Amino acid sequence: MKIIIAASLAFFIFGCAAGTGTVYIAKTESESIESTYNDPRVQSLHQKNSDLIRDIYWRLIQSNVGIYRRGIGITTLTDQHNKQLHYLMVNIRPSDVYFDENSTKPEGRFSQVLMTAFPKYLKFIKSSDLDRDDIEGLAFGIYWPVRDYSQCNTYGGFIEYIHVYFRKNDAQDVLEGRVPYPDSLKEEVEIITSLDLKPAKSVRPVF
C-alpha cells in the first residue's frame, strides 16, 4: 500500500531563552483529540467511535504518556487504487524519547525509536480497539525533540517523527502476540518519517 502524503512540515521548538517554548504536547482533552474533519463521512465515523477515542486518551493520560496535539482520532489514507481507507490515529510525544543533536545521527535516532519506543508504547493500544466497523487499520506515530545539548538540554531544537501504518489484521497480530513486532515491519506496513528537518518520506527498514 502506498500512502499519499498531502504535506510535509518541519517542526521547530523555541530555544531556552523562550522559557517553556512550543512543545507540541497537548494539555487538555480538546487539544489531544482531533474532532473536526472536512469529510462528512470521517466526521460521522469519529462520532461513532468517540467512546473509543476518549478511552485511548484517558489510557494515555493516566499513564503519563504525552499526546501530540490533535493526535488521537481518525485519519484517512489513499491507496494505489485511489481507495480511501480509515485508520485509527494515535500520535504521542513521550517524555522519555529525546536526543542530543551533536551525539546522534538521524539514522540512529530512527532505529532507536522504531525498535525500542514503538513496541513499548504500542502496548497502550488494545486489539479490541480495532474491532470497529469501517476502521481498517492503525496509524501510530511518535514525535520527539532533537536538541543541541551544548546550548540547552530541556528546550530548543526541532521535532522529528515516525508514523507506522498497520493494516487491521497486522496490528492485531502484533497486539495479541501472534507476530513479533520486528516481524510486523516486514509485512504490508507503511512507515513515514521526517528526520533532520527534511521532508517526510516513506522508508523501509533493513534488518
TORPA-4810 file (N, C-alpha, C, O; in nm, 3 decimals):
<nodes>
NODE_1_0.084_-0.118_0.000_0.000_0.000_0.000_0.088_0.124_0.000_0.185_0.130_0.075_M
NODE_2_0.056_0.220_-0.082_0.128_0.345_-0.087_0.043_0.455_-0.026_-0.074_0.471_-0.061_K
NODE_3_0.101_0.529_0.062_0.030_0.636_0.129_0.061_0.768_0.059_0.177_0.798_0.033_I
NODE_4_-0.040_0.844_0.029_-0.021_0.975_-0.031_-0.008_1.077_0.081_-0.098_1.092_0.164_I
NODE_5_0.103_1.147_0.083_0.129_1.247_0.185_0.089_1.383_0.131_0.142_1.428_0.029_I
NODE_6_-0.005_1.446_0.199_-0.055_1.574_0.150_0.045_1.686_0.170_0.057_1.774_0.084_A
NODE_7_0.115_1.686_0.279_0.208_1.795_0.307_0.313_1.748_0.406_0.290_1.656_0.485_A
NODE_8_0.429_1.813_0.402_0.536_1.782_0.495_0.574_1.911_0.567_0.588_2.016_0.504_S
NODE_9_0.590_1.902_0.698_0.620_2.020_0.777_0.744_1.995_0.861_0.767_1.884_0.909_L
NODE_10_0.823_2.099_0.878_0.936_2.094_0.970_0.893_2.160_1.100_0.836_2.270_1.098_A
NODE_11_0.918_2.096_1.212_0.872_2.144_1.341_0.990_2.198_1.420_1.082_2.123_1.454_F
NODE_12_0.988_2.327_1.449_1.091_2.390_1.530_1.039_2.414_1.671_0.919_2.433_1.691_F
NODE_13_1.129_2.414_1.768_1.095_2.447_1.904_1.178_2.569_1.944_1.294_2.581_1.903_I
NODE_14_1.120_2.656_2.022_1.194_2.774_2.067_1.310_2.734_2.156_1.309_2.626_2.215_F
NODE_15_1.410_2.821_2.166_1.528_2.794_2.247_1.504_2.814_2.395_1.394_2.849_2.438_G
NODE_16_1.610_2.792_2.474_1.600_2.801_2.619_1.554_2.938_2.666_1.480_2.950_2.764_C
NODE_17_1.597_3.042_2.595_1.564_3.178_2.637_1.414_3.203_2.635_1.365_3.296_2.700_A
NODE_18_1.341_3.121_2.561_1.197_3.140_2.550_1.121_3.081_2.668_0.999_3.093_2.676_A
NODE_19_1.193_3.017_2.760_1.126_2.958_2.876_1.073_2.820_2.842_1.150_2.725_2.827_G
NODE_20_0.942_2.809_2.830_0.884_2.678_2.801_0.884_2.647_2.653_0.901_2.531_2.615_T
NODE_21_0.866_2.747_2.567_0.869_2.725_2.423_0.751_2.644_2.373_0.661_2.609_2.450_G
NODE_22_0.752_2.616_2.245_0.649_2.533_2.184_0.690_2.388_2.197_0.795_2.349_2.147_T
NODE_23_0.608_2.307_2.262_0.647_2.169_2.290_0.559_2.067_2.218_0.590_1.948_2.218_V
NODE_24_0.450_2.113_2.157_0.364_2.026_2.078_0.302_1.914_2.161_0.263_1.811_2.105_Y
NODE_25_0.292_1.932_2.291_0.224_1.836_2.376_0.087_1.891_2.412_0.075_2.005_2.458_I
NODE_26_-0.015_1.811_2.391_-0.150_1.854_2.426_-0.163_1.864_2.577_-0.112_1.779_2.651_A
NODE_27_-0.232_1.967_2.623_-0.251_1.988_2.766_-0.390_1.948_2.814_-0.411_1.924_2.933_K
NODE_28_-0.485_1.941_2.722_-0.623_1.912_2.760_-0.680_1.806_2.666_-0.618_1.771_2.565_T
NODE_29_-0.797_1.756_2.699_-0.862_1.659_2.612_-0.894_1.720_2.476_-0.876_1.654_2.373_E
NODE_30_-0.941_1.844_2.475_-0.976_1.907_2.347_-0.854_1.930_2.259_-0.865_1.926_2.137_S
NODE_31_-0.738_1.953_2.321_-0.615_1.967_2.243_-0.564_1.833_2.193_-0.495_1.826_2.092_E
NODE_32_-0.598_1.727_2.263_-0.545_1.594_2.230_-0.622_1.526_2.118_-0.564_1.450_2.040_S
NODE_33_-0.751_1.553_2.109_-0.838_1.480_2.017_-0.871_1.564_1.895_-0.918_1.677_1.908_I
NODE_34_-0.847_1.509_1.778_-0.888_1.573_1.653_-1.037_1.545_1.635_-1.077_1.432_1.611_E
NODE_35_-1.118_1.650_1.647_-1.262_1.630_1.648_-1.334_1.693_1.530_-1.455_1.676_1.515_S
NODE_36_-1.261_1.766_1.445_-1.324_1.834_1.332_-1.261_1.786_1.202_-1.139_1.791_1.185_T
NODE_37_-1.345_1.741_1.110_-1.298_1.688_0.983_-1.377_1.751_0.869_-1.496_1.781_0.883_Y
NODE_38_-1.310_1.771_0.756_-1.377_1.828_0.639_-1.469_1.729_0.570_-1.567_1.767_0.507_N
NODE_39_-1.435_1.600_0.581_-1.512_1.495_0.515_-1.627_1.452_0.607_-1.602_1.406_0.718_D
NODE_40_-1.752_1.466_0.564_-1.866_1.429_0.649_-1.863_1.282_0.693_-1.904_1.250_0.804_P
NODE_41_-1.814_1.195_0.606_-1.809_1.053_0.643_-1.708_1.030_0.755_-1.732_0.951_0.846_R
NODE_42_-1.595_1.098_0.748_-1.495_1.084_0.855_-1.548_1.144_0.984_-1.525_1.090_1.092_V
NODE_43_-1.618_1.257_0.973_-1.678_1.318_1.092_-1.777_1.224_1.158_-1.781_1.211_1.281_Q
NODE_44_-1.856_1.157_1.075_-1.953_1.061_1.127_-1.883_0.942_1.193_-1.926_0.894_1.297_S
NODE_45_-1.775_0.897_1.130_-1.700_0.784_1.185_-1.636_0.822_1.319_-1.631_0.740_1.411_L
NODE_46_-1.588_0.945_1.328_-1.533_0.992_1.455_-1.639_0.991_1.564_-1.615_0.942_1.674_H
NODE_47_-1.755_1.044_1.533_-1.863_1.047_1.632_-1.903_0.906_1.675_-1.931_0.881_1.792_Q
NODE_48_-1.905_0.816_1.580_-1.943_0.678_1.607_-1.844_0.611_1.702_-1.880_0.522_1.779_K
NODE_49_-1.717_0.655_1.695_-1.612_0.594_1.776_-1.559_0.688_1.884_-1.447_0.669_1.934_N
NODE_50_-1.638_0.786_1.920_-1.591_0.885_2.018_-1.562_0.822_2.154_-1.474_0.868_2.227_S
NODE_51_-1.636_0.717_2.189_-1.610_0.649_2.316_-1.473_0.584_2.317_-1.400_0.591_2.416_D
NODE_52_-1.438_0.520_2.206_-1.307_0.458_2.193_-1.197_0.562_2.198_-1.097_0.544_2.267_L
NODE_53_-1.214_0.671_2.125_-1.112_0.775_2.118_-1.087_0.836_2.256_-0.972_0.859_2.293_I
NODE_54_-1.194_0.861_2.331_-1.178_0.917_2.465_-1.115_0.813_2.560_-1.039_0.849_2.649_R
NODE_55_-1.147_0.687_2.540_-1.088_0.583_2.624_-0.936_0.577_2.602_-0.860_0.563_2.698_D
NODE_56_-0.893_0.586_2.477_-0.749_0.586_2.448_-0.683_0.709_2.510_-0.574_0.701_2.565_I
NODE_57_-0.751_0.823_2.500_-0.698_0.946_2.560_-0.673_0.925_2.710_-0.563_0.954_2.759_Y
NODE_58_-0.773_0.876_2.783_-0.759_0.859_2.927_-0.657_0.750_2.961_-0.588_0.759_3.063_W
NODE_59_-0.648_0.650_2.878_-0.550_0.543_2.898_-0.408_0.602_2.897_-0.325_0.568_2.981_R
NODE_60_-0.382_0.689_2.801_-0.250_0.751_2.790_-0.226_0.852_2.902_-0.118_0.855_2.960_L
NODE_61_-0.326_0.933_2.930_-0.311_1.035_3.034_-0.283_0.971_3.170_-0.197_1.019_3.243_I
NODE_62_-0.355_0.866_3.203_-0.337_0.801_3.333_-0.200_0.735_3.346_-0.154_0.709_3.457_Q
NODE_63_-0.136_0.709_3.232_-0.002_0.651_3.234_0.106_0.756_3.208_0.223_0.723_3.186_S
NODE_64_0.066_0.884_3.209_0.159_0.995_3.189_0.233_0.989_3.056_0.351_1.022_3.048_N
NODE_65_0.162_0.948_2.953_0.219_0.946_2.819_0.175_1.074_2.748_0.056_1.100_2.734_V
NODE_66_0.271_1.154_2.703_0.239_1.278_2.634_0.170_1.251_2.501_0.208_1.160_2.427_G
NODE_67_0.070_1.330_2.472_-0.006_1.315_2.347_0.024_1.433_2.256_0.021_1.548_2.300_I
NODE_68_0.053_1.404_2.132_0.077_1.511_2.036_-0.053_1.587_2.011_-0.161_1.528_2.015_Y
NODE_69_-0.043_1.716_1.986_-0.163_1.796_1.967_-0.250_1.742_1.854_-0.202_1.716_1.744_R
NODE_70_-0.378_1.727_1.883_-0.475_1.670_1.791_-0.425_1.535_1.739_-0.438_1.503_1.621_R
NODE_71_-0.368_1.457_1.831_-0.301_1.333_1.791_-0.388_1.209_1.794_-0.345_1.104_1.746_G
NODE_72_-0.509_1.218_1.849_-0.594_1.100_1.857_-0.721_1.126_1.777_-0.785_1.230_1.792_I
NODE_73_-0.756_1.032_1.692_-0.877_1.048_1.611_-0.879_0.950_1.496_-0.834_0.836_1.509_G
NODE_74_-0.932_0.996_1.385_-0.940_0.915_1.263_-0.857_0.983_1.155_-0.867_1.104_1.136_I
NODE_75_-0.777_0.907_1.085_-0.703_0.962_0.972_-0.740_0.886_0.846_-0.774_0.768_0.852_T
NODE_76_-0.734_0.952_0.733_-0.768_0.888_0.606_-0.644_0.873_0.520_-0.559_0.962_0.515_T
NODE_77_-0.636_0.761_0.455_-0.525_0.730_0.366_-0.582_0.694_0.229_-0.697_0.652_0.218_L
NODE_78_-0.502_0.711_0.128_-0.543_0.674_-0.008_-0.445_0.572_-0.063_-0.325_0.598_-0.068_T
NODE_79_-0.494_0.455_-0.104_-0.404_0.353_-0.155_-0.380_0.373_-0.304_-0.429_0.469_-0.364_D
NODE_80_-0.305_0.280_-0.363_-0.267_0.294_-0.503_-0.384_0.280_-0.598_-0.373_0.314_-0.716_Q
NODE_81_-0.497_0.231_-0.548_-0.617_0.219_-0.630_-0.712_0.337_-0.606_-0.828_0.335_-0.649_H
NODE_82_-0.661_0.437_-0.539_-0.738_0.559_-0.509_-0.857_0.532_-0.417_-0.956_0.605_-0.418_N
NODE_83_-0.845_0.428_-0.337_-0.948_0.397_-0.238_-0.913_0.464_-0.107_-0.799_0.458_-0.060_K
NODE_84_-1.012_0.527_-0.047_-0.991_0.592_0.082_-1.006_0.491_0.195_-1.104_0.417_0.202_Q
NODE_85_-0.906_0.489_0.282_-0.904_0.399_0.396_-0.910_0.480_0.524_-0.859_0.592_0.531_L
NODE_86_-0.973_0.423_0.626_-0.990_0.493_0.753_-0.915_0.419_0.863_-0.944_0.303_0.892_H
NODE_87_-0.818_0.488_0.923_-0.735_0.428_1.026_-0.756_0.501_1.159_-0.775_0.622_1.162_Y
NODE_88_-0.753_0.425_1.267_-0.747_0.484_1.399_-0.610_0.551_1.414_-0.507_0.488_1.390_L
NODE_89_-0.609_0.677_1.454_-0.485_0.755_1.464_-0.449_0.781_1.610_-0.531_0.829_1.688_M
NODE_90_-0.324_0.747_1.646_-0.273_0.777_1.779_-0.130_0.828_1.763_-0.041_0.753_1.726_V
NODE_91_-0.110_0.957_1.791_0.022_1.019_1.783_0.062_1.068_1.922_-0.011_1.143_1.986_N
NODE_92_0.179_1.025_1.967_0.222_1.058_2.103_0.358_1.129_2.101_0.432_1.124_2.002_I
NODE_93_0.389_1.194_2.212_0.520_1.258_2.231_0.569_1.222_2.371_0.555_1.302_2.464_R
NODE_94_0.626_1.104_2.385_0.666_1.057_2.518_0.780_1.142_2.576_0.868_1.188_2.504_P
NODE_95_0.777_1.161_2.706_0.878_1.244_2.772_1.015_1.178_2.777_1.115_1.246_2.798_S
NODE_96_1.020_1.046_2.759_1.148_0.976_2.769_1.215_0.955_2.634_1.315_0.884_2.625_D
NODE_97_1.162_1.014_2.529_1.221_1.000_2.396_1.271_1.137_2.351_1.191_1.224_2.317_V
NODE_98_1.402_1.156_2.352_1.464_1.282_2.312_1.612_1.254_2.283_1.666_1.154_2.329_Y
NODE_99_1.676_1.344_2.206_1.813_1.318_2.162_1.895_1.446_2.159_1.844_1.556_2.143_F
NODE_100_2.026_1.426_2.175_2.124_1.533_2.155_2.166_1.533_2.008_2.214_1.432_1.957_D
NODE_101_2.148_1.645_1.943_2.181_1.654_1.801_2.329_1.626_1.774_2.364_1.572_1.670_E
NODE_102_2.416_1.663_1.868_2.560_1.653_1.845_2.616_1.512_1.863_2.722_1.480_1.810_N
NODE_103_2.545_1.429_1.936_2.599_1.295_1.965_2.520_1.183_1.898_2.549_1.066_1.920_S
NODE_104_2.422_1.218_1.816_2.343_1.116_1.746_2.330_1.154_1.599_2.349_1.269_1.561_T
NODE_105_2.297_1.055_1.519_2.272_1.076_1.377_2.126_1.041_1.348_2.065_0.962_1.420_K
NODE_106_2.069_1.099_1.242_1.928_1.073_1.212_1.894_0.925_1.201_1.790_0.881_1.250_P
NODE_107_1.982_0.848_1.136_1.954_0.706_1.117_1.951_0.632_1.251_1.870_0.541_1.270_E
NODE_108_2.039_0.671_1.342_2.041_0.608_1.472_1.918_0.642_1.554_1.862_0.557_1.624_G
NODE_109_1.875_0.767_1.545_1.754_0.808_1.617_1.633_0.733_1.562_1.548_0.686_1.638_R
NODE_110_1.627_0.721_1.430_1.517_0.649_1.368_1.513_0.504_1.418_1.407_0.456_1.457_F
NODE_111_1.626_0.436_1.416_1.630_0.296_1.456_1.593_0.278_1.602_1.520_0.186_1.637_S
NODE_112_1.643_0.367_1.688_1.615_0.353_1.831_1.467_0.372_1.860_1.408_0.297_1.937_Q
NODE_113_1.406_0.473_1.797_1.264_0.497_1.822_1.180_0.384_1.765_1.090_0.334_1.832_V
NODE_114_1.210_0.343_1.642_1.129_0.240_1.577_1.138_0.106_1.649_1.037_0.037_1.664_L
NODE_115_1.258_0.070_1.695_1.276_-0.064_1.752_1.262_-0.069_1.904_1.247_-0.177_1.960_M
NODE_116_1.268_0.045_1.972_1.258_0.046_2.118_1.132_0.116_2.167_1.055_0.059_2.244_T
NODE_117_1.110_0.239_2.122_0.995_0.315_2.171_0.863_0.262_2.116_0.764_0.256_2.188_A
NODE_118_0.861_0.225_1.989_0.735_0.179_1.930_0.678_0.056_2.000_0.562_0.059_2.040_F
NODE_119_0.755_-0.052_2.018_0.695_-0.168_2.087_0.656_-0.136_2.231_0.562_-0.195_2.284_P
NODE_120_0.728_-0.044_2.296_0.693_-0.005_2.433_0.557_0.063_2.438_0.475_0.031_2.524_K
NODE_121_0.534_0.156_2.348_0.411_0.237_2.356_0.294_0.178_2.278_0.179_0.215_2.303_Y
NODE_122_0.321_0.087_2.186_0.210_0.017_2.120_0.127_-0.062_2.219_0.010_-0.092_2.194_L
NODE_123_0.187_-0.097_2.332_0.116_-0.176_2.433_-0.003_-0.102_2.493_-0.088_-0.162_2.558_K
NODE_124_-0.009_0.029_2.471_-0.123_0.105_2.522_-0.245_0.093_2.431_-0.354_0.138_2.465_F
NODE_125_-0.226_0.032_2.315_-0.337_0.007_2.223_-0.382_-0.138_2.241_-0.300_-0.229_2.248_I
NODE_126_-0.512_-0.158_2.249_-0.568_-0.292_2.263_-0.614_-0.344_2.127_-0.658_-0.267_2.042_K
NODE_127_-0.603_-0.473_2.109_-0.652_-0.534_1.985_-0.800_-0.503_1.964_-0.844_-0.481_1.852_S
NODE_128_-0.875_-0.502_2.074_-1.018_-0.476_2.063_-1.049_-0.334_2.017_-1.159_-0.307_1.969_S
NODE_129_-0.952_-0.242_2.030_-0.973_-0.105_1.981_-1.002_-0.103_1.832_-1.069_-0.013_1.781_D
NODE_130_-0.952_-0.204_1.762_-0.966_-0.208_1.616_-1.087_-0.290_1.571_-1.113_-0.302_1.451_L
NODE_131_-1.159_-0.346_1.666_-1.278_-0.424_1.632_-1.398_-0.331_1.611_-1.500_-0.343_1.677_D
NODE_132_-1.382_-0.240_1.518_-1.485_-0.141_1.488_-1.513_-0.143_1.338_-1.423_-0.160_1.256_R
NODE_133_-1.640_-0.125_1.305_-1.678_-0.118_1.165_-1.612_0.002_1.099_-1.604_0.110_1.158_D
NODE_134_-1.565_-0.017_0.979_-1.505_0.089_0.896_-1.370_0.137_0.944_-1.313_0.228_0.884_D
NODE_135_-1.315_0.078_1.052_-1.177_0.107_1.091_-1.089_0.000_1.027_-1.101_-0.119_1.059_I
NODE_136_-1.002_0.042_0.937_-0.927_-0.053_0.855_-0.782_-0.069_0.895_-0.707_-0.145_0.832_E
NODE_137_-0.741_0.002_1.000_-0.603_-0.013_1.043_-0.569_0.082_1.155_-0.655_0.153_1.208_G
NODE_138_-0.442_0.083_1.191_-0.390_0.166_1.299_-0.276_0.252_1.246_-0.180_0.201_1.190_L
NODE_139_-0.288_0.382_1.265_-0.180_0.477_1.233_-0.121_0.523_1.365_-0.182_0.603_1.436_A
NODE_140_-0.002_0.475_1.397_0.061_0.505_1.526_0.185_0.587_1.502_0.271_0.549_1.423_F
NODE_141_0.196_0.701_1.570_0.309_0.790_1.548_0.377_0.831_1.677_0.311_0.847_1.780_G
NODE_142_0.507_0.848_1.671_0.585_0.901_1.784_0.663_1.022_1.736_0.731_1.017_1.633_I
NODE_143_0.653_1.131_1.814_0.726_1.255_1.788_0.828_1.274_1.900_0.803_1.237_2.015_Y
NODE_144_0.944_1.331_1.867_1.046_1.353_1.970_1.130_1.477_1.936_1.144_1.513_1.819_W
NODE_145_1.187_1.541_2.038_1.272_1.658_2.014_1.419_1.618_1.994_1.467_1.522_2.053_P
NODE_146_1.487_1.693_1.910_1.632_1.681_1.892_1.691_1.817_1.928_1.656_1.919_1.868_V
NODE_147_1.782_1.819_2.027_1.833_1.945_2.079_1.985_1.951_2.076_2.053_1.849_2.073_R
NODE_148_2.036_2.071_2.078_2.179_2.095_2.093_2.206_2.107_2.242_2.184_2.213_2.301_D
NODE_149_2.254_1.999_2.302_2.272_1.997_2.447_2.378_2.098_2.494_2.378_2.137_2.610_Y
NODE_150_2.467_2.140_2.404_2.566_2.240_2.443_2.500_2.376_2.468_2.557_2.461_2.537_S
NODE_151_2.380_2.394_2.412_2.305_2.517_2.432_2.195_2.500_2.536_2.176_2.586_2.623_Q
NODE_152_2.123_2.389_2.526_2.011_2.365_2.618_1.963_2.222_2.601_1.943_2.176_2.489_C
NODE_153_1.946_2.152_2.711_1.901_2.012_2.702_1.756_1.993_2.745_1.709_1.880_2.757_N
NODE_154_1.685_2.104_2.768_1.546_2.092_2.808_1.450_2.155_2.707_1.335_2.113_2.699_T
NODE_155_1.495_2.254_2.632_1.412_2.318_2.531_1.496_2.341_2.407_1.616_2.312_2.405_Y
NODE_156_1.432_2.394_2.304_1.503_2.425_2.182_1.510_2.306_2.087_1.459_2.198_2.118_G
NODE_157_1.572_2.327_1.973_1.590_2.221_1.875_1.474_2.209_1.779_1.409_2.309_1.745_G
NODE_158_1.447_2.086_1.734_1.342_2.062_1.636_1.279_1.926_1.662_1.332_1.845_1.738_F
NODE_159_1.167_1.903_1.597_1.090_1.779_1.615_1.112_1.685_1.497_1.112_1.726_1.381_I
NODE_160_1.129_1.557_1.529_1.128_1.451_1.428_1.012_1.357_1.461_0.956_1.361_1.571_E
NODE_161_0.977_1.273_1.364_0.868_1.179_1.391_0.874_1.057_1.301_0.937_1.058_1.195_Y
NODE_162_0.806_0.953_1.346_0.781_0.833_1.267_0.634_0.800_1.278_0.578_0.799_1.388_I
NODE_163_0.570_0.773_1.166_0.433_0.719_1.163_0.439_0.580_1.102_0.498_0.561_0.995_H
NODE_164_0.378_0.484_1.168_0.368_0.348_1.113_0.220_0.318_1.090_0.138_0.333_1.181_V
NODE_165_0.188_0.276_0.969_0.050_0.246_0.930_0.035_0.095_0.918_0.085_0.033_0.824_Y
NODE_166_-0.035_0.035_1.015_-0.060_-0.107_1.017_-0.200_-0.136_0.963_-0.296_-0.068_0.999_F
NODE_167_-0.212_-0.235_0.877_-0.344_-0.284_0.844_-0.405_-0.348_0.969_-0.332_-0.391_1.058_R
NODE_168_-0.537_-0.354_0.974_-0.604_-0.402_1.095_-0.553_-0.539_1.138_-0.517_-0.557_1.254_K
NODE_169_-0.549_-0.634_1.048_-0.507_-0.769_1.085_-0.362_-0.772_1.132_-0.329_-0.844_1.226_N
NODE_170_-0.276_-0.693_1.066_-0.135_-0.690_1.105_-0.119_-0.630_1.245_-0.041_-0.680_1.326_D
NODE_171_-0.193_-0.523_1.272_-0.186_-0.461_1.404_-0.234_-0.557_1.512_-0.171_-0.569_1.617_A
NODE_172_-0.344_-0.625_1.486_-0.397_-0.716_1.586_-0.307_-0.837_1.607_-0.298_-0.889_1.718_Q
NODE_173_-0.240_-0.881_1.503_-0.144_-0.990_1.520_-0.032_-0.950_1.616_0.010_-1.031_1.700_D
NODE_174_0.015_-0.825_1.605_0.120_-0.778_1.694_0.066_-0.758_1.835_0.127_-0.801_1.933_V
NODE_175_-0.049_-0.693_1.847_-0.104_-0.661_1.978_-0.144_-0.786_2.056_-0.142_-0.784_2.179_L
NODE_176_-0.180_-0.893_1.986_-0.218_-1.017_2.053_-0.101_-1.115_2.066_-0.118_-1.226_2.117_E
NODE_177_0.017_-1.074_2.018_0.136_-1.155_2.036_0.153_-1.269_1.937_0.239_-1.355_1.955_G
NODE_178_0.073_-1.270_1.832_0.086_-1.377_1.733_0.206_-1.356_1.641_0.263_-1.451_1.588_R
NODE_179_0.242_-1.230_1.623_0.356_-1.194_1.538_0.448_-1.102_1.617_0.401_-1.001_1.671_V
NODE_180_0.578_-1.133_1.628_0.670_-1.042_1.697_0.672_-0.906_1.627_0.662_-0.897_1.505_P
NODE_181_0.686_-0.801_1.707_0.684_-0.667_1.650_0.784_-0.649_1.535_0.746_-0.596_1.431_Y
NODE_182_0.912_-0.690_1.549_1.005_-0.671_1.437_0.959_-0.738_1.308_0.979_-0.685_1.198_P
NODE_183_0.896_-0.855_1.321_0.847_-0.924_1.202_0.734_-0.847_1.135_0.717_-0.855_1.014_D
NODE_184_0.656_-0.773_1.214_0.544_-0.699_1.156_0.592_-0.590_1.061_0.520_-0.552_0.969_S
NODE_185_0.713_-0.541_1.083_0.765_-0.434_0.998_0.807_-0.485_0.861_0.834_-0.406_0.770_L
NODE_186_0.812_-0.617_0.846_0.846_-0.676_0.718_0.721_-0.702_0.634_0.730_-0.739_0.517_K
NODE_187_0.605_-0.682_0.695_0.480_-0.708_0.626_0.434_-0.584_0.552_0.513_-0.495_0.522_E
NODE_188_0.306_-0.579_0.522_0.250_-0.468_0.446_0.222_-0.348_0.535_0.107_-0.305_0.549_E
NODE_189_0.327_-0.294_0.595_0.313_-0.172_0.672_0.379_-0.058_0.595_0.471_-0.079_0.516_V
NODE_190_0.330_0.059_0.620_0.389_0.179_0.559_0.452_0.261_0.671_0.388_0.287_0.773_E
NODE_191_0.577_0.301_0.652_0.649_0.380_0.752_0.685_0.515_0.690_0.754_0.522_0.589_I
NODE_192_0.637_0.620_0.753_0.664_0.756_0.708_0.744_0.826_0.816_0.709_0.818_0.934_I
NODE_193_0.853_0.894_0.778_0.934_0.962_0.878_0.985_1.095_0.826_1.004_1.115_0.706_T
NODE_194_1.004_1.186_0.919_1.071_1.313_0.891_1.186_1.325_0.989_1.165_1.328_1.110_S
NODE_195_1.308_1.333_0.936_1.428_1.339_1.018_1.513_1.458_0.977_1.519_1.494_0.859_L
NODE_196_1.579_1.517_1.075_1.678_1.621_1.047_1.621_1.736_0.965_1.689_1.792_0.878_D
NODE_197_1.495_1.772_0.992_1.426_1.884_0.927_1.400_1.862_0.778_1.373_1.957_0.705_L
NODE_198_1.407_1.737_0.735_1.384_1.708_0.594_1.239_1.668_0.571_1.171_1.627_0.664_K
NODE_199_1.191_1.680_0.446_1.051_1.643_0.418_1.023_1.497_0.452_1.112_1.412_0.444_P
NODE_200_0.900_1.471_0.489_0.859_1.334_0.521_0.874_1.244_0.399_0.852_1.287_0.286_A
NODE_201_0.910_1.118_0.424_0.924_1.022_0.315_0.889_0.883_0.364_0.895_0.855_0.484_K
NODE_202_0.854_0.797_0.271_0.828_0.658_0.301_0.960_0.581_0.303_1.043_0.597_0.213_S
NODE_203_0.979_0.499_0.405_1.104_0.424_0.418_1.074_0.278_0.447_0.964_0.242_0.489_V
NODE_204_1.173_0.194_0.423_1.164_0.053_0.454_1.288_0.016_0.534_1.399_0.021_0.480_R
NODE_205_1.273_-0.021_0.663_1.390_-0.055_0.744_1.458_-0.181_0.693_1.393_-0.271_0.639_P
NODE_206_1.589_-0.186_0.711_1.669_-0.301_0.670_1.711_-0.376_0.796_1.766_-0.317_0.889_V
NODE_207_1.684_-0.506_0.799_1.716_-0.588_0.915_1.835_-0.678_0.882_1.878_-0.756_0.967_F
</nodes>
